[in-house]
Amino acid sequence: MNCIDCKHHEVINDKDPDDWFCDDDVAVVCKLSPCTPDTKSRYRSDHSSFRRVASACRPYRLRAESETPKWCPL
């Protein structure tokens, strides 16, 4: 199984703050797994109120980097 196939995933912007070439990076978060956002972090995926499955992903690698984690609530 892959989180991309789950209706509870969300793809969010996760652009690299130091590398303009990676300004289209994305992250995958699980909307069933809340977490405390780290609003002081420079990385956008840390600002999410949902647990990250994958971060700093190139868009074409999204499926490959979104394998279902062991902590999956389903």
Buried (B, 14 or more C-beta within 10 A) or exposed (E): EBBBEBEBBEBBEBBBEEEEEBEEBBBBBBBBBEEEEEEEEEBBBBBBEBBBBBBBBEEEEBBEBBEBEEEBEE
